[in-house]
Amino acid sequence: MNIITAAEIKVGTQLAEANGFLWDVAKIVKQTPKTITVRLCSDFSSFRQHWTTQPDGTPGGVLKTFRKSSRLYGIA
């Protein structure tokens, strides 16, 4: 686990919550000069809405926007 800046996020990066739970970056939804919005998914979550693909075939996960200068725990 390393400390990375949000500007270093790419598809496949894993980001950690405070408790160590890992989220996969499935898609970069939007980038501006100062922010990045990503779709985070986890197929290990007990919440269906967090899964990469929903049972009906639609994309799952949650959207999260970070300032590119934010420091995060992750595996790039």
Backbone as ProteinMPNN parsed JSONL, in Angstrom:
{"seq_chain_A": "MNIITAAEIKVGTQLAEANGFLWDVAKIVKQTPKTITVRLCSDFSSFRQHWTTQPDGTPGGVLKTFRKSSRLYGIA", "coords_chain_A": {"N_chain_A": [[0.854, -1.166, 0.0], [0.603, 2.151, -0.873], [1.048, 5.729, -0.625], [-0.647, 7.744, -2.768], [-1.272, 10.368, -5.166], [-4.416, 11.732, -6.173], [-4.287, 12.452, -8.815], [-2.746, 10.493, -9.961], [-4.359, 8.325, -10.356], [-5.605, 5.635, -12.264], [-7.421, 3.456, -14.542], [-7.917, 0.379, -12.999], [-6.407, 0.907, -10.764], [-6.229, 0.392, -7.258], [-7.973, 1.535, -4.478], [-7.86, 2.256, -1.009], [-10.016, 1.998, 1.831], [-10.307, 3.411, 5.152], [-10.43, 1.198, 6.811], [-9.075, -0.694, 5.412], [-10.397, -1.982, 3.349], [-10.543, -2.677, -0.079], [-11.135, -0.871, -3.075], [-11.778, -1.091, -6.534], [-10.776, 0.85, -9.308], [-12.886, 1.222, -11.821], [-13.568, 2.791, -13.967], [-12.697, 5.902, -15.426], [-14.562, 8.596, -15.142], [-14.782, 11.383, -15.529], [-12.576, 14.125, -16.059], [-11.122, 17.11, -14.918], [-9.049, 20.063, -14.956], [-8.491, 20.236, -12.206], [-9.88, 18.217, -10.804], [-10.888, 14.725, -10.503], [-13.172, 12.29, -11.471], [-14.299, 9.133, -10.648], [-15.433, 5.717, -11.211], [-15.964, 3.52, -8.711], [-15.646, 0.154, -7.761], [-16.46, -2.992, -6.183], [-16.293, -6.351, -6.197], [-16.325, -7.933, -4.025], [-17.912, -6.915, -2.11], [-20.749, -6.951, 0.088], [-22.895, -5.514, -0.658], [-24.986, -5.189, -3.337], [-25.105, -2.972, -5.082], [-22.496, -2.093, -5.19], [-21.12, -3.848, -6.757], [-19.265, -4.657, -9.763], [-20.745, -5.263, -12.087], [-24.205, -5.212, -12.313], [-26.926, -7.5, -11.409], [-28.784, -7.279, -13.508], [-27.225, -6.608, -15.644], [-26.408, -3.968, -15.97], [-23.988, -1.314, -15.424], [-22.3, -1.189, -12.278], [-21.278, -0.025, -9.023], [-19.904, 2.925, -7.388], [-19.849, 6.482, -7.756], [-17.168, 8.718, -7.34], [-15.652, 11.76, -6.584], [-12.519, 13.293, -6.623], [-10.169, 15.761, -5.53], [-7.382, 16.484, -7.512], [-5.051, 16.867, -6.132], [-5.366, 15.502, -3.788], [-4.28, 13.193, -1.307], [-4.075, 9.738, -1.21], [-4.54, 6.371, 0.026], [-3.369, 3.702, -1.788], [-2.991, 1.28, -4.482], [-1.251, 1.571, -7.232]], "CA_chain_A": [[0.0, 0.0, 0.0], [1.373, 3.382, -1.006], [0.29, 6.971, -0.677], [-0.621, 8.283, -4.123], [-2.167, 11.512, -5.347], [-5.552, 11.386, -7.026], [-3.88, 12.659, -10.208], [-2.102, 9.261, -10.425], [-5.357, 7.268, -10.516], [-5.93, 5.153, -13.605], [-8.26, 2.26, -14.483], [-7.179, -0.726, -12.399], [-5.873, 1.317, -9.469], [-7.023, 0.003, -6.103], [-7.959, 2.534, -3.413], [-8.21, 1.646, 0.27], [-10.74, 2.726, 2.87], [-9.566, 3.454, 6.414], [-10.399, -0.142, 7.404], [-8.3, -1.566, 4.547], [-11.215, -2.525, 2.262], [-10.058, -2.154, -1.358], [-12.045, -0.565, -4.174], [-11.137, -1.054, -7.846], [-11.203, 1.918, -10.212], [-13.387, 0.556, -13.022], [-13.697, 3.741, -15.079], [-12.516, 7.328, -15.169], [-15.783, 9.168, -15.698], [-14.572, 12.772, -15.95], [-11.403, 14.81, -15.516], [-10.947, 18.533, -15.153], [-7.68, 20.374, -14.533], [-8.302, 20.126, -10.757], [-10.588, 17.088, -10.192], [-11.066, 13.484, -11.248], [-14.331, 11.524, -11.025], [-14.097, 7.729, -11.011], [-16.404, 4.716, -10.774], [-15.321, 2.552, -7.835], [-16.422, -1.079, -7.642], [-15.875, -4.105, -5.446], [-17.076, -7.577, -6.322], [-16.288, -8.607, -2.732], [-18.85, -6.233, -1.218], [-22.047, -7.601, 0.293], [-23.897, -4.622, -1.234], [-25.044, -5.397, -4.79], [-24.846, -1.745, -5.84], [-21.048, -1.894, -5.276], [-20.542, -4.807, -7.697], [-18.886, -4.097, -11.058], [-21.902, -5.419, -12.968], [-25.427, -5.55, -11.584], [-27.567, -8.711, -11.925], [-29.491, -7.016, -14.769], [-26.242, -6.305, -16.675], [-26.006, -2.566, -15.982], [-22.783, -1.056, -14.631], [-22.514, -0.911, -10.861], [-20.265, 0.789, -8.382], [-20.255, 4.255, -6.9], [-19.042, 7.561, -8.318], [-16.468, 9.496, -6.328], [-14.829, 12.829, -7.146], [-11.374, 13.678, -5.797], [-9.263, 16.806, -6.009], [-6.184, 15.798, -7.994], [-3.98, 17.014, -5.144], [-5.669, 14.668, -2.617], [-3.398, 12.051, -1.066], [-4.896, 8.566, -0.935], [-3.867, 5.084, 0.123], [-3.756, 2.913, -2.943], [-2.04, 0.471, -5.232], [-1.385, 2.06, -8.616]], "C_chain_A": [[0.903, 1.232, 0.0], [0.455, 4.583, -0.858], [0.473, 7.527, -2.081], [-1.47, 9.548, -4.152], [-3.286, 11.08, -6.287], [-5.211, 11.576, -8.502], [-3.244, 11.405, -10.805], [-3.09, 8.127, -10.679], [-5.54, 6.933, -11.989], [-6.821, 3.918, -13.447], [-7.404, 1.103, -13.976], [-6.529, -0.378, -11.07], [-6.8, 0.82, -8.367], [-6.847, 1.057, -5.022], [-8.467, 1.897, -2.135], [-9.034, 2.591, 1.129], [-9.886, 2.695, 4.133], [-9.437, 2.067, 7.047], [-9.645, -1.147, 6.538], [-9.074, -2.184, 3.399], [-10.793, -1.872, 0.947], [-11.177, -1.985, -2.375], [-11.232, -0.546, -5.458], [-11.668, 0.13, -8.641], [-11.583, 1.244, -11.53], [-13.421, 1.491, -14.225], [-13.358, 5.141, -14.592], [-13.654, 8.021, -15.901], [-15.541, 10.559, -16.262], [-13.294, 13.297, -15.31], [-11.484, 16.283, -15.872], [-9.505, 18.841, -14.758], [-7.44, 20.153, -13.03], [-8.954, 18.912, -10.113], [-10.603, 15.871, -11.115], [-12.253, 12.745, -10.63], [-14.176, 10.108, -11.551], [-15.273, 6.875, -10.554], [-15.62, 3.666, -9.993], [-16.23, 1.346, -7.666], [-15.687, -2.064, -6.746], [-16.791, -5.308, -5.564], [-17.073, -8.375, -5.023], [-17.249, -7.988, -1.727], [-20.136, -7.032, -1.084], [-23.183, -6.736, -0.246], [-23.879, -4.76, -2.758], [-24.708, -4.146, -5.583], [-23.354, -1.456, -5.975], [-20.388, -2.825, -6.287], [-20.247, -4.141, -9.031], [-20.044, -4.14, -12.045], [-23.086, -5.869, -12.135], [-26.049, -6.82, -12.171], [-28.3, -8.497, -13.255], [-28.54, -6.604, -15.903], [-25.79, -4.86, -16.745], [-24.744, -2.37, -15.141], [-23.136, -0.733, -13.18], [-21.435, 0.001, -10.325], [-20.806, 2.129, -7.929], [-19.334, 5.277, -7.564], [-18.429, 8.367, -7.185], [-15.59, 10.515, -7.038], [-13.747, 13.205, -6.14], [-10.723, 14.915, -6.392], [-7.98, 16.097, -6.412], [-5.016, 15.901, -7.024], [-4.207, 16.154, -3.903], [-4.697, 13.502, -2.532], [-4.249, 10.892, -0.583], [-4.015, 7.346, -0.722], [-4.314, 4.248, -1.057], [-2.615, 2.102, -3.517], [-2.229, 0.856, -6.691], [-0.861, 1.039, -9.601]], "O_chain_A": [[1.847, 1.327, 0.784], [-0.766, 4.463, -0.955], [1.597, 7.753, -2.531], [-2.292, 9.771, -3.263], [-3.113, 10.169, -7.098], [-5.802, 10.914, -9.355], [-3.205, 11.26, -12.026], [-2.694, 7.069, -11.169], [-5.62, 7.817, -12.843], [-6.96, 3.393, -12.343], [-6.299, 0.876, -14.47], [-6.138, -1.274, -10.322], [-8.02, 0.827, -8.529], [-5.725, 1.433, -4.684], [-9.396, 1.09, -2.165], [-8.802, 3.799, 1.163], [-8.855, 2.023, 4.171], [-8.458, 1.787, 7.738], [-9.577, -2.326, 6.884], [-8.479, -2.848, 2.55], [-10.696, -0.647, 0.868], [-12.049, -2.843, -2.514], [-10.111, -0.037, -5.471], [-12.872, 0.386, -8.648], [-10.721, 0.758, -12.262], [-13.317, 1.044, -15.367], [-13.698, 5.515, -13.47], [-13.701, 8.029, -17.131], [-16.031, 10.888, -17.342], [-12.969, 12.96, -14.171], [-11.865, 16.651, -16.983], [-8.806, 17.954, -14.269], [-6.305, 19.907, -12.622], [-8.622, 18.588, -8.972], [-10.369, 15.968, -12.32], [-12.329, 12.594, -9.411], [-13.951, 9.898, -12.743], [-16.012, 7.245, -9.641], [-14.73, 3.009, -10.533], [-17.435, 1.489, -7.455], [-14.471, -1.988, -6.569], [-17.926, -5.286, -5.088], [-17.755, -9.396, -4.93], [-17.384, -8.487, -0.61], [-20.562, -7.705, -2.022], [-24.327, -7.188, -0.287], [-22.863, -4.476, -3.393], [-24.092, -4.237, -6.644], [-22.976, -0.635, -6.812], [-19.227, -2.624, -6.643], [-20.905, -3.166, -9.396], [-20.296, -3.168, -12.757], [-22.976, -6.804, -11.341], [-25.742, -7.186, -13.306], [-28.425, -9.432, -14.046], [-28.994, -6.286, -17.002], [-24.875, -4.544, -17.505], [-24.464, -3.168, -14.247], [-24.145, -0.087, -12.901], [-20.764, 0.708, -11.077], [-21.992, 2.427, -8.066], [-18.186, 4.974, -7.892], [-19.092, 8.663, -6.191], [-14.871, 10.179, -7.978], [-14.025, 13.41, -4.958], [-10.722, 15.101, -7.609], [-7.536, 15.189, -5.709], [-4.085, 15.099, -7.092], [-3.328, 16.081, -3.045], [-4.335, 12.9, -3.543], [-5.049, 11.041, 0.341], [-2.89, 7.283, -1.219], [-5.512, 4.101, -1.299], [-1.46, 2.215, -3.108], [-3.236, 0.513, -7.311], [-0.892, 1.275, -10.809]]}, "name": "protein", "num_of_chains": 1, "seq": "MNIITAAEIKVGTQLAEANGFLWDVAKIVKQTPKTITVRLCSDFSSFRQHWTTQPDGTPGGVLKTFRKSSRLYGIA"}
